[in-house]
């Protein structure tokens, strides 16, 4: 491999990293498994100070993870000897392609009384299994326990080889079956898993054996990244790369499939698959069922069938809810996409399909029915915008069912596109595999403890200040208490181990009316590169004035290279040991008899009441909130945080695979996983005036006012977003218990109360998606759901748990494709009250689907 080097310009660091040469390698050839069309640039200019700061490349054969002198811990595990990091070679694995390494890998996986079998879920026993380069032969499944990362050496990815006599559901099994059909985990709650940097070799098993690479039955905070599946190309092959029968995901990227009967045989509620390449598969993708699936940067080559959507439904014609293909290409393939004969209608929109910027090259038929009837011809073409399903273009609430070219192909903002202007920009997660371990600094070396008790604010701030524009700041596994704002200057790269937890806890985070960020990335107007990965932003107990992450940094576009962003990083409020927001403190509400007060009182900074002497006395907004919280049945101790993530007006950001979750249940409650009532004000707020902002596989759930809000934003791309309304709403009604703030462009819910009746109201519930005064907004795939009305699910029978989920007000060039909703009367409203699309007109099995909503395009 040939390496050349460029120096890194460091602008803005408090103190320059001393005595450490920091050169960024620019690879002529990268040893990655997939040949991604958008390799991230390693020659990024980091703006930190006016001096140069160099970083050394690695001459080691193994990536930096294997050379760390210290790893983290699970601070709330009662066993002080519990290991979070496990190198499989330390457990006797050989990796020579001959020795059977099954048992040693499984021993490394299960050591330490980890959460398997009937455990349910647990955050107390996380594990990172590192695989050095080699060929690891296995004869039965590697059983992947809850909260596990499997990481191979990214410099030379290890190969997992299925032996000729391999038996089992998959080479890796994420949710084993018991006899009788029950499983280890609830698939919709099967969180926190990661597999990256592996080759799966199935070719030693007979072609007729139904060998599978990965049984991937997962939910949020999971990822498959940088994998290659090598299977038999025999015409009779039964091999398959990924098998997924259900779940609630999810994100996967940069995967290559070669051969096999199926590259992927999958079904899930919602998913984003980016940068998948298929070669010589009988069928690249068989979609058994879904609500929504977005394929972005999809490449299908020399396959008989690209995507098979012919799975029949039970209550609908098709078992496939909807599929969206964005920025894809099909080459030398007989049938691009295979559908049922069914044409979506108002009463059955199943089988909805959208193609946007899809290139064909020597394709027999691009879209055909299972009987062979041609819907869309093949050849070599560019499909700009084609769909089969519901189309909305007006404000009268009347959509049409269309199959063919859409009337208004999107005019895409150049700011959101890649360098050649042909596709939306994408950037794979940083792994820093070409950096030497000396290019990293651990916060533990700077005095941080990570025990979930000690205040680590000062130690972490010092390490970040000293290394901006220099070393990569590493957070070993643990929980780091932050009692005040940590500033992250331009030029900072922060990465964790097993989703290291940054936890807000302090008096400064107590005021709902005067919120304070726990972590602040840059100040308004700052430019430069910042990267965050493998972290969790969280809180301890009630921190109702905490903004977990405020993002101000803006890319310096003149510098080129990578974009500032956040990868595989999550927001988690409550539901775990150490959060003081578990079932013991915040059980699901049992008494809903207390009335809601007039919500307008919450907007006042103070109110005046008569004292015992008869004089008028002013009480603070905090005191007022305490009084109202008590009267309404809200447990003050369970008022989580003010906001999960705020992208401010001056910012730009690239976000990928993020789960912004206010807990609905207790992850450390074993099999019971009992429900909790925790109150977070806001989910994700995007105020970026110019962008660009990309959200890929970003999910937001159970927040009081909204899950996503775009306020005067510009140049925003959102691909496969997903949300859930808080289960406890509308008791109390939104925005309670949080006062609304005009400076935050909060929804007031005034339109929900035309009389003095303040009883629980289906209108006064959190918006799933709200966009006001924004422009150049592109949404490709959305699953927005409400499953409860005050913890009751009887409303699902009548689809009226909530009045409306999506609100658009005064936007321009807003394109919404493949919208899927649940439990709502109206799918989209304008200015809060104008009904622009009803769920009753777009029924799709369990959900409802609109293929293209172009009213504000």
C-alpha positions in Angstrom: 0.0 0.0 0.0 1.5 3.3 -1.0 1.2 6.2 1.5 1.7 9.9 0.9 1.2 12.5 3.6 -0.2 16.0 4.1 0.1 18.1 7.1 -2.9 19.2 9.1 -3.5 22.9 9.7 -4.5 23.4 13.3 -6.6 26.5 14.1 -8.2 27.4 17.4 -6.9 24.9 20.0 -6.4 26.2 23.5 -3.0 24.5 23.6 -1.1 22.9 20.7 -0.4 19.2 21.1 3.3 19.2 22.0 6.0 17.1 20.5 3.8 14.8 18.5 4.2 14.5 14.7 0.6 14.2 13.3 0.5 13.3 9.6 -2.7 12.3 7.9 -2.2 9.5 5.4 -3.7 9.9 2.0 -4.2 6.4 0.6 -3.6 5.6 -3.0 -5.4 2.4 -2.2 -7.5 1.6 0.8 -7.8 -1.9 2.1 -11.6 -1.8 2.7 -14.0 -4.6 2.1 -16.5 -2.7 0.0 -15.4 -0.3 -2.7 -17.7 2.5 -1.6 -18.3 5.2 -4.1 -17.9 7.8 -1.4 -14.8 6.9 0.6 -14.2 9.4 3.3 -11.2 11.6 2.8 -8.4 11.0 5.2 -6.7 14.2 4.0 -9.1 16.4 5.9 -7.9 19.8 7.0 -8.6 20.3 10.7 -8.9 23.9 11.7 -7.6 24.4 15.2 -4.8 26.9 15.4 -2.4 28.9 13.3 0.3 26.4 13.9 0.9 23.1 12.3 0.3 19.9 14.2 1.3 16.6 12.7 0.0 13.1 13.5 1.8 9.8 12.7 0.4 7.1 10.6 0.4 3.5 11.8 3.0 1.0 10.7 1.3 -1.7 12.7 -0.6 -4.6 11.0 -3.4 -4.2 13.5 -5.5 -1.1 14.0 -5.1 1.1 17.1 -7.8 -0.7 19.2 -5.6 -3.7 19.6 -2.7 -1.6 20.9 -4.4 0.4 23.6 -2.8 0.1 27.0 -6.0 0.6 28.8 -9.7 -0.1 28.1 -12.8 0.9 30.0 -15.1 -0.7 32.4 -18.8 -1.3 33.1 -19.0 1.0 36.2 -22.3 -0.4 37.6 -21.4 -4.0 37.2 -20.9 -5.5 40.6 -17.9 -7.6 39.4 -14.8 -5.3 39.4 -13.0 -7.8 37.3 -15.5 -7.7 34.5 -13.8 -7.2 31.1 -15.4 -5.0 28.4 -12.7 -5.6 25.9 -11.9 -9.1 24.7 -9.3 -9.9 22.0 -10.4 -13.3 20.7 -6.7 -14.4 20.4 -6.5 -14.1 24.2 -9.2 -16.8 24.4 -7.3 -19.4 22.4 -8.5 -18.5 18.9 -5.9 -19.3 16.2 -7.3 -17.8 13.0 -5.4 -20.0 10.7 -8.3 -21.2 8.6 -7.9 -24.8 9.7 -8.5 -24.8 13.5 -12.1 -24.7 14.6 -12.4 -21.4 16.5 -16.1 -21.6 17.3 -15.7 -22.4 21.0 -13.1 -19.8 21.8 -15.1 -17.0 20.1 -18.2 -18.0 22.0 -16.2 -18.2 25.2 -15.0 -14.7 24.7 -18.6 -13.6 23.9 -20.2 -15.1 27.0 -17.6 -14.6 29.7 -18.8 -12.6 32.7 -22.4 -13.7 33.2 -23.6 -11.7 30.2 -27.1 -11.0 29.1 -28.3 -14.0 27.1 -31.0 -16.6 27.2 -33.9 -15.3 29.2 -32.1 -12.1 30.4 -34.2 -9.8 28.3 -31.8 -6.8 28.2 -29.0 -5.3 30.3 -26.6 -2.4 30.0 -24.4 -3.9 32.8 -22.5 -6.5 30.7 -21.3 -4.8 27.4 -18.5 -6.4 25.5 -16.3 -5.5 22.6 -14.8 -8.5 20.8 -11.8 -7.6 18.7 -10.7 -9.9 15.9 -7.1 -9.6 14.6 -6.6 -10.4 10.9 -6.8 -14.1 10.1 -9.2 -16.8 8.9 -11.5 -18.0 11.8 -13.2 -21.3 10.9 -16.5 -21.9 12.7 -18.7 -24.9 12.6 -21.8 -23.5 14.5 -23.2 -20.1 15.2 -21.3 -17.4 17.1 -24.1 -16.3 19.5 -24.0 -12.5 19.8 -25.1 -11.4 23.3 -27.0 -8.2 24.1 -24.9 -5.0 24.0 -22.0 -6.3 21.9 -19.7 -4.9 19.3 -17.8 -7.2 17.1 -14.9 -5.3 15.4 -12.4 -6.8 13.0 -9.1 -5.2 12.0 -10.1 -2.6 9.4 -6.6 -2.6 7.9 -6.9 -6.2 6.8 -10.4 -7.5 7.7 -10.5 -10.9 9.2 -12.5 -13.7 7.5 -15.1 -15.9 9.2 -15.1 -19.2 7.4 -18.1 -21.5 7.6 -16.7 -25.1 7.8 -17.9 -27.7 5.3 -20.0 -29.3 8.1 -21.4 -26.0 9.5 -24.9 -26.2 11.0 -27.0 -23.5 12.5 -29.2 -20.5 11.7 -26.3 -18.3 10.8 -22.6 -17.8 11.2 -23.5 -15.0 13.6 -26.8 -15.3 15.5 -28.2 -12.1 17.2 -31.4 -13.7 18.5 -31.4 -17.4 19.0 -34.6 -19.4 19.0 -35.7 -21.7 21.9 -37.6 -24.9 21.1 -41.2 -24.0 20.5 -40.4 -20.8 18.7 -39.7 -18.3 21.5 -36.5 -16.3 21.4 -33.8 -14.9 23.6 -34.8 -11.3 23.1 -37.8 -9.2 22.1 -36.9 -8.4 18.5 -38.2 -4.8 18.7 -36.1 -4.2 21.8 -32.9 -5.9 20.6 -30.7 -2.8 20.8 -27.0 -1.9 20.9 -25.2 -4.1 18.5 -22.4 -3.5 16.0 -20.6 -5.7 13.5 -17.9 -4.1 11.3 -14.8 -5.1 9.2 -15.3 -8.8 8.4 -15.4 -11.1 5.4 -18.0 -13.9 5.6 -16.8 -16.9 3.5 -19.6 -19.5 3.0 -18.0 -21.2 0.0 -16.7 -24.3 1.9 -20.2 -25.3 2.7 -22.2 -27.2 0.0 -23.9 -24.9 -2.4 -27.2 -26.7 -1.6 -26.8 -26.0 2.2 -28.9 -23.1 3.5 -26.0 -21.4 5.0 -26.5 -17.8 6.2 -23.9 -15.2 7.1 -25.7 -13.2 9.7 -29.1 -13.7 11.4 -29.7 -10.0 12.0 -32.9 -9.6 14.0 -32.4 -6.2 15.6 -33.8 -2.8 16.6 -32.3 0.7 17.1 -28.7 1.6 17.9 -27.4 -1.3 15.7 -25.2 -1.4 12.6 -23.6 -3.6 10.1 -20.6 -1.8 8.5 -17.8 -2.7 6.1 -18.7 -6.3 5.5 -18.2 -8.7 2.5 -20.3 -11.9 2.0 -18.8 -14.5 -0.3 -21.2 -17.2 -1.4 -21.5 -19.9 -4.0 -22.3 -18.9 -7.6 -23.7 -22.4 -8.4 -27.1 -22.0 -10.1 -28.5 -24.2 -7.4 -27.0 -22.3 -4.5 -29.0 -21.8 -1.3 -26.6 -19.5 0.4 -27.7 -16.1 1.8 -25.7 -13.3 3.2 -28.2 -11.7 5.7 -31.4 -13.2 7.1 -33.7 -10.9 9.0 -37.3 -12.0 9.8 -38.4 -9.0 11.8 -37.2 -6.2 14.1 -37.4 -2.5 14.4 -34.2 -1.1 12.9 -31.9 0.1 11.8 -28.9 1.0 9.7 -26.4 -0.9 7.6 -23.7 0.5 5.2 -20.8 -0.4 3.0 -21.7 -4.1 2.4 -20.7 -6.3 -0.5 -22.5 -9.5 -1.5 -21.1 -12.0 -4.0 -23.1 -15.0 -5.2 -25.8 -16.7 -3.2 -29.5 -17.4 -3.7 -30.2 -14.2 -1.8 -27.8 -11.5 -0.9 -30.4 -10.5 1.7 -33.7 -12.1 2.8 -35.2 -9.5 5.1 -38.2 -8.1 6.9 -38.3 -5.3 9.4 -40.4 -2.3 10.4 -38.1 0.3 9.0 -34.5 0.4 7.8 -31.9 2.4 5.9 -29.4 0.5 3.9 -26.7 2.6 2.3 -23.8 1.7 0.0 -24.8 -2.0 -0.6 -23.3 -3.7 -3.6 -24.5 -7.0 -5.0 -22.7 -9.1 -7.6 -23.9 -12.4 -9.3 -26.7 -13.1 -6.8 -29.7 -15.1 -8.0 -31.8 -12.5 -6.1 -30.0 -9.5 -4.6 -32.7 -8.6 -2.1 -35.8 -10.5 -1.2 -38.2 -8.3 0.9 -40.4 -10.5 2.9 -42.2 -7.6 4.7 -41.7 -4.1 6.0 -43.4 -0.9 6.8 -40.7 1.2 5.1 -37.2 0.5 3.7 -34.9 3.0 2.1 -32.0 1.8 -0.1 -29.5 4.6 -0.8 -26.5 4.2 -3.1 -27.6 0.7 -4.0 -25.6 -1.1 -6.7 -26.9 -4.3 -8.2 -24.8 -6.1 -10.8 -25.2 -9.3 -12.9 -28.1 -10.6 -10.8 -31.3 -12.4 -12.0 -33.5 -10.2 -9.9 -32.5 -7.0 -8.1 -35.4 -6.6 -5.5 -38.2 -9.1 -5.1 -41.3 -7.5 -3.6 -43.7 -10.4 -4.4 -44.3 -11.5 -0.8 -48.1 -11.6 -0.4 -49.8 -10.0 2.6 -52.5 -11.3 4.9 -54.8 -8.3 5.2 -53.4 -6.5 2.1 -52.3 -7.6 -1.3 -48.6 -7.2 -0.6 -46.7 -8.0 2.5 -44.3 -5.3 1.6 -45.4 -1.9 2.8 -43.0 0.3 0.8 -39.6 0.5 -0.7 -37.6 3.6 -1.8 -34.5 3.4 -3.9 -32.4 6.6 -4.0 -29.2 7.2 -6.0 -29.0 3.6 -7.2 -27.8 1.7 -10.2 -28.8 -1.6 -11.8 -26.4 -3.2 -14.3 -26.6 -6.4 -16.4 -29.6 -7.6 -14.5 -32.6 -9.5 -16.0 -35.3 -7.9 -13.8 -34.6 -4.9 -11.7 -37.6 -5.0 -9.4 -40.3 -7.6 -9.2 -43.8 -6.7 -8.0 -47.2 -8.3 -7.5 -49.9 -7.5 -10.0 -51.6 -5.3 -7.4 -51.8 -1.6 -8.1 -51.8 0.5 -4.9 -55.2 2.1 -4.1 -56.6 4.4 -1.4 -57.8 1.3 0.5 -54.6 -0.6 0.0 -51.3 1.2 -0.7 -49.2 -1.9 0.0 -46.4 -2.5 -2.4 -45.6 1.3 -2.7 -42.4 1.9 -4.6 -40.3 5.0 -5.4 -37.3 5.3 -7.6 -35.2 8.5 -7.4 -32.1 9.1 -9.5 -31.7 5.4 -10.4 -29.5 4.5 -13.4 -30.0 1.3 -15.4 -27.4 -0.3 -17.7 -28.3 -3.3 -19.8 -31.3 -4.2 -17.7 -33.9 -6.5 -19.2 -36.9 -5.1 -17.4 -36.6 -2.5 -14.7 -40.0 -3.1 -13.0 -42.1 -6.2 -13.8 -44.9 -8.2 -12.2 -44.5 -11.7 -11.0 -46.4 -12.8 -14.2 -43.8 -11.0 -16.3 -45.9 -8.0 -17.3 -43.7 -5.0 -17.9 -44.4 -1.9 -15.7 -41.2 0.0 -16.4 -38.9 -0.9 -19.3 -35.2 -1.7 -19.0 -32.2 -0.8 -21.1 -29.8 1.9 -20.2 -31.5 4.9 -18.7 -31.7 7.4 -15.9 -34.9 7.3 -13.9 -35.2 10.7 -12.3 -38.4 10.3 -10.3 -40.8 7.4 -10.7 -43.3 5.9 -8.3 -46.2 3.6 -7.7 -48.5 4.8 -4.9 -50.2 7.8 -3.4 -49.3 11.3 -4.7 -50.3 14.6 -3.1 -49.7 18.0 -4.8 -52.4 20.3 -3.5 -53.9 21.5 -0.2 -57.4 20.0 -0.7 -56.5 16.8 1.1 -57.2 14.8 -2.1 -54.4 12.6 -3.2 -54.3 10.4 -6.3 -52.9 6.9 -7.0 -50.2 7.0 -9.7 -47.8 4.6 -11.3 -45.3 6.3 -13.5 -43.1 9.4 -13.7 -43.9 11.8 -10.9 -44.9 15.3 -12.1 -42.3 17.3 -10.2 -38.9 15.7 -10.0 -37.1 17.3 -7.1 -34.8 20.2 -7.8 -31.9 19.3 -5.4 -29.8 21.8 -3.7 -26.2 21.5 -4.9 -25.0 22.1 -1.3 -26.4 18.6 -0.4 -24.9 16.7 -3.3 -21.6 15.0 -3.8 -18.6 16.5 -5.7 -20.0 15.6 -9.2 -23.5 16.8 -8.3 -25.1 13.5 -9.2 -26.1 12.1 -5.8 -26.7 13.1 -2.2 -23.4 13.3 -0.3 -22.6 10.4 2.0 -19.7 9.8 4.4 -18.8 6.6 6.0 -18.1 6.5 9.8 -14.5 7.3 10.9 -12.6 4.3 12.2 -9.2 6.0 12.3 -7.6 2.7 11.3 -4.6 4.3 9.6 -3.6 6.2 12.8 -1.0 4.9 15.2 -2.1 4.3 18.8 0.2 7.3 19.7 -2.3 9.5 17.8 -4.9 8.9 20.6 -5.1 10.3 24.0 -7.4 8.7 26.7 -9.4 10.9 28.9 -8.4 8.6 31.8 -4.8 9.8 31.3 -6.1 13.3 31.8 -7.6 12.4 35.2 -11.2 11.4 34.2 -12.5 8.4 36.1 -15.7 7.3 34.2 -17.2 5.6 37.2 -20.7 7.2 37.0 -20.1 9.0 40.3 -17.0 11.2 40.0 -17.3 14.7 38.3 -15.2 14.4 35.2 -16.0 17.8 33.7 -12.7 19.5 34.3 -10.5 16.5 33.4 -12.4 16.0 30.1 -12.3 19.7 29.2 -8.6 19.8 29.8 -7.9 16.8 27.5 -10.1 18.2 24.8 -8.5 21.7 25.0 -5.0 20.3 24.8 -5.7 18.1 21.8 -8.0 20.0 19.5 -6.4 19.8 16.0 -4.0 17.1 17.3 -4.7 13.8 18.9 -8.0 11.9 18.8 -9.6 12.0 22.2 -10.6 8.5 23.3 -13.2 7.8 25.9 -12.7 4.2 27.3 -16.0 2.5 28.2 -17.6 4.0 31.2 -20.0 6.7 32.4 -18.5 10.2 32.7 -20.4 12.7 34.8 -20.5 16.3 33.5 -21.7 19.0 35.9 -21.4 21.9 33.5 -20.9 22.6 29.8 -18.0 20.9 28.1 -16.8 23.0 25.1 -15.5 21.2 22.0 -13.5 23.5 19.8 -12.9 23.1 16.0 -10.4 20.4 15.2 -11.7 18.0 17.8 -12.2 14.3 17.2 -13.9 12.3 20.0 -14.5 8.6 19.9 -15.8 6.2 22.5 -15.6 2.5 23.3 -18.8 0.5 23.5 -20.8 3.8 23.4 -19.1 5.6 26.3 -21.7 7.5 28.3 -21.5 11.3 28.9 -24.0 12.1 31.6 -25.4 15.5 32.7 -25.7 15.9 36.4 -25.7 19.3 38.1 -27.5 22.4 39.4 -26.7 24.3 36.2 -29.1 22.0 34.3 -32.2 22.6 36.5 -34.0 25.5 34.8 -36.4 24.7 32.0 -36.6 28.4 31.2 -32.8 28.9 30.9 -31.5 25.7 29.3 -27.7 25.0 29.3 -25.9 22.6 27.0 -24.1 19.6 28.5 -21.7 19.5 25.5 -21.3 22.5 23.1 -19.6 21.9 19.8 -18.1 25.2 18.7 -19.5 28.6 19.2 -21.8 30.4 16.8 -19.7 31.3 13.7 -16.9 28.7 14.3 -15.7 26.8 11.3 -13.7 23.6 11.2 -13.8 19.8 11.5 -15.4 18.0 14.5 -16.1 14.3 14.6 -18.0 12.4 17.3 -18.5 8.6 17.2 -19.4 5.7 19.5 -20.8 7.8 22.3 -24.0 8.1 24.3 -25.4 11.4 25.6 -27.4 10.9 28.8 -28.5 12.4 32.1 -28.8 11.5 35.8 -32.2 12.0 37.3 -34.1 15.2 36.6 -32.0 17.7 34.6 -34.9 19.6 32.9 -32.7 22.4 31.8 -30.1 20.3 30.1 -29.5 20.4 26.3 -27.5 17.2 25.9 -25.7 18.4 22.7 -25.6 21.9 21.1 -24.0 21.8 17.7 -22.7 25.2 16.4 -19.8 24.1 14.2 -19.8 24.8 10.5 -17.7 23.1 7.8 -15.1 25.2 6.2 -16.1 24.3 2.7 -12.9 25.9 1.3 -10.8 23.3 3.0 -12.5 20.3 1.3 -12.3 16.8 2.7 -14.6 15.4 5.3 -17.6 17.0 6.8 -18.1 17.5 10.5 -20.5 15.0 11.9 -21.8 12.4 14.4 -21.7 8.6 13.7 -23.2 5.7 15.7 -23.8 8.0 18.6 -27.0 7.9 20.7 -29.1 9.9 23.1 -30.6 8.0 26.0 -32.6 9.5 28.9 -33.4 7.1 31.6 -34.1 3.4 31.6 -30.7 2.2 32.8 -28.8 1.5 36.0 -27.0 4.6 37.0 -29.5 7.0 35.4 -31.8 7.3 38.5 -34.6 7.2 36.0 -35.6 3.5 36.1 -38.8 1.7 37.0 -38.1 2.1 40.7 -38.1 5.9 40.4 -40.3 6.5 37.4 -42.9 3.7 37.0 -45.6 4.0 34.4 -48.3 6.3 35.7 -51.0 4.4 37.6 -53.2 7.4 38.6 -54.5 9.6 35.8 -57.3 11.2 37.8 -55.5 14.6 38.4 -56.7 17.3 36.0 -54.4 19.3 33.7 -54.1 22.9 34.6 -54.5 25.7 32.1 -51.5 25.2 29.9 -51.2 28.9 29.2 -49.9 29.4 32.7 -46.8 27.5 31.8 -45.7 30.1 29.3 -45.5 32.9 31.9 -42.2 33.6 33.6 -43.9 34.1 36.9 -47.4 34.5 38.3 -48.7 36.5 41.3 -50.6 34.8 44.1 -51.9 36.2 47.4 -49.8 35.5 50.5 -51.1 34.6 53.9 -51.0 38.3 54.8 -53.1 39.3 51.8 -50.2 40.9 50.0 -49.4 39.9 46.4 -46.3 37.7 46.1 -44.4 36.7 43.0 -43.3 33.1 42.7 -40.6 31.9 40.3 -41.3 30.0 37.1 -39.4 27.1 38.7 -41.8 27.2 41.7 -44.7 27.5 39.4 -43.5 24.4 37.5 -43.2 22.4 40.7 -46.7 23.3 41.7 -48.1 22.4 38.3 -46.1 19.2 38.0 -47.4 18.1 41.4 -51.0 18.9 40.5 -51.0 17.2 37.1 -49.5 13.9 38.3 -46.1 14.4 36.7 -43.3 13.1 38.9 -40.8 16.0 39.0 -38.0 13.6 39.6 -38.7 12.1 36.2 -38.4 15.4 34.2 -35.5 14.2 32.1 -33.9 16.9 30.0 -34.9 20.1 28.0 -33.6 19.0 24.6 -31.7 16.1 23.2 -30.0 17.7 20.2 -29.9 21.2 18.8 -28.3 22.2 15.5 -28.2 25.9 15.7 -28.6 28.6 13.0 -24.9 28.8 12.1 -24.3 25.1 11.9 -23.8 22.4 9.3 -23.8 18.7 10.2 -23.6 15.1 8.9 -25.5 12.7 11.2 -25.6 9.0 10.7 -27.2 6.1 12.7 -28.4 8.0 15.7 -31.1 7.0 18.2 -32.4 9.9 20.2 -34.4 8.0 22.9 -36.3 9.0 26.0 -36.8 5.7 27.6 -40.3 4.1 27.5 -39.1 1.1 29.4 -36.4 -0.1 31.8 -33.5 -1.8 29.9 -32.1 -3.1 33.2 -35.4 -4.7 34.4 -34.6 -8.2 33.1 -37.3 -9.9 31.1 -40.0 -7.6 32.5 -38.7 -4.5 30.8 -41.5 -2.6 32.6 -42.7 0.8 31.2 -41.5 4.1 32.7 -42.8 7.6 32.5 -40.0 10.1 31.7 -40.5 13.6 30.4 -38.1 15.2 27.9 -39.0 18.5 26.3 -37.7 18.3 22.8 -36.1 15.8 20.5 -34.0 17.1 17.5 -34.2 20.8 16.6 -32.7 21.9 13.3 -32.3 25.6 12.9 -29.4 25.7 10.4 -30.0 28.7 8.1 -27.8 27.5 5.3 -26.9 23.9 6.0 -26.0 21.6 4.7 -27.5 19.1 7.1 -27.8 15.4 6.5 -29.7 13.0 8.7 -29.2 9.3 7.7 -31.0 6.7 9.8 -31.7 9.2 12.6 -34.5 8.2 15.0 -36.2 10.2 17.7 -38.7 8.9 20.2 -40.9 9.8 23.2 -40.2 13.5 23.6 -42.9 15.9 24.7 -43.2 18.8 22.2 -41.8 17.1 19.0 -39.4 14.5 17.8 -38.1 16.5 14.9 -38.5 20.2 14.3 -37.1 22.3 11.4 -37.3 26.0 12.1 -36.2 28.4 9.4 -33.8 25.7 8.2 -32.3 25.5 4.7 -30.6 22.7 2.8 -31.6 19.7 4.9 -31.6 16.0 3.8 -33.4 13.4 5.9 -33.2 9.7 4.9 -35.2 7.1 6.9 -36.3 9.0 10.0 -38.4 7.2 12.6 -40.3 8.4 15.6 -42.8 7.4 18.4 -45.1 9.7 20.4 -44.7 9.4 24.2 -46.8 6.6 25.5 -48.1 8.7 28.4 -49.6 11.5 26.3 -52.1 13.1 26.4 -52.0 12.7 30.2 -50.8 15.4 30.6 -51.4 17.3 27.4 -48.5 18.7 25.5 -46.6 20.9 26.1 -46.9 20.0 29.8 -44.7 19.7 31.9 -42.5 22.0 29.8 -43.2 25.7 29.3 -43.0 26.8 25.7 -40.4 29.2 24.6 -40.8 31.5 21.6 -37.0 31.8 21.2 -37.0 28.1 20.5 -39.9 28.3 18.0 -41.8 25.9 20.2 -45.3 24.7 19.2 -47.8 26.2 21.7 -50.8 23.8 21.0 -53.1 26.8 21.3 -55.1 25.4 18.4 -56.0 22.4 20.5 -58.0 24.3 23.1 -60.8 26.5 21.7 -62.7 26.3 25.0 -61.8 26.1 28.7 -61.9 22.4 28.6 -58.4 21.2 29.4 -59.2 17.5 29.5 -56.8 15.0 27.7 -56.9 16.0 24.0 -55.7 13.9 21.0 -54.6 17.2 19.4 -52.2 18.2 22.3 -49.7 15.5 21.6 -46.1 15.6 20.3 -45.5 16.4 16.7 -43.6 13.7 15.0 -42.3 16.1 12.4 -42.8 19.8 12.2 -41.2 22.1 9.6 -41.8 25.9 9.7 -40.4 28.5 7.4 -37.8 26.1 5.9 -36.5 25.6 2.4 -34.7 23.0 0.3 -35.8 20.1 2.6 -35.7 16.6 1.2 -37.2 13.7 3.2 -36.7 10.2 1.8 -38.4 7.7 4.0 -40.2 8.4 7.3 -41.8 6.0 9.8 -43.8 8.1 12.3 -45.9 6.3 14.8 -48.2 6.6 17.7 -49.0 3.3 19.4 -50.7 4.6 22.6 -53.2 6.9 24.1 -52.3 7.3 27.8 -50.8 3.8 27.7 -53.9 2.2 26.1 -53.7 0.7 22.7 -57.4 0.4 21.9 -57.0 3.5 19.8 -55.1 1.4 17.2 -58.3 -0.3 16.3 -59.7 3.0 15.1 -56.4 4.7 14.1 -57.1 7.7 16.3 -54.5 7.6 19.1 -53.5 11.1 17.9 -55.0 13.7 15.7 -52.0 14.7 13.5 -48.4 13.7 13.3 -46.8 16.0 10.6 -47.2 19.8 10.5 -45.9 22.0 7.7 -46.0 25.8 7.8 -44.7 28.1 5.2 -42.0 26.0 3.6 -40.6 26.1 0.1 -39.0 23.4 -1.9 -40.0 20.7 0.6 -40.1 17.2 -0.8 -41.5 14.3 1.3 -41.2 10.8 -0.1 -42.4 7.5 1.4 -44.2 8.8 4.5 -45.5 6.0 6.7 -47.6 6.7 9.8 -49.5 4.8 12.5 -52.3 5.7 15.0 -53.2 9.1 13.7 -56.3 10.6 12.0 -54.3 13.0 9.8 -51.0 12.2 8.2 -50.1 15.8 7.2 -51.6 19.1 8.2 -50.8 22.6 7.1 -50.4 25.3 9.7 -51.6 22.9 12.4 -55.3 22.7 11.4 -55.6 22.4 7.6 -56.0 18.7 6.7 -53.7 18.0 3.8 -53.6 14.2 3.9 -55.7 11.6 5.9 -54.7 8.2 7.0 -58.0 6.8 5.9 -57.1 7.5 2.3 -53.8 5.7 2.5 -54.3 2.4 4.3 -51.4 0.0 4.1 -51.8 -3.0 6.3 -50.6 -2.0 9.8 -49.5 1.5 8.7 -50.5 4.1 6.1 -48.3 5.2 3.3 -47.9 8.3 1.0 -45.4 7.8 -1.8 -44.9 11.4 -2.6 -46.1 14.5 -0.8 -45.3 17.5 -2.9 -47.7 20.2 -1.7 -44.9 22.6 -0.6 -42.4 21.5 -3.3 
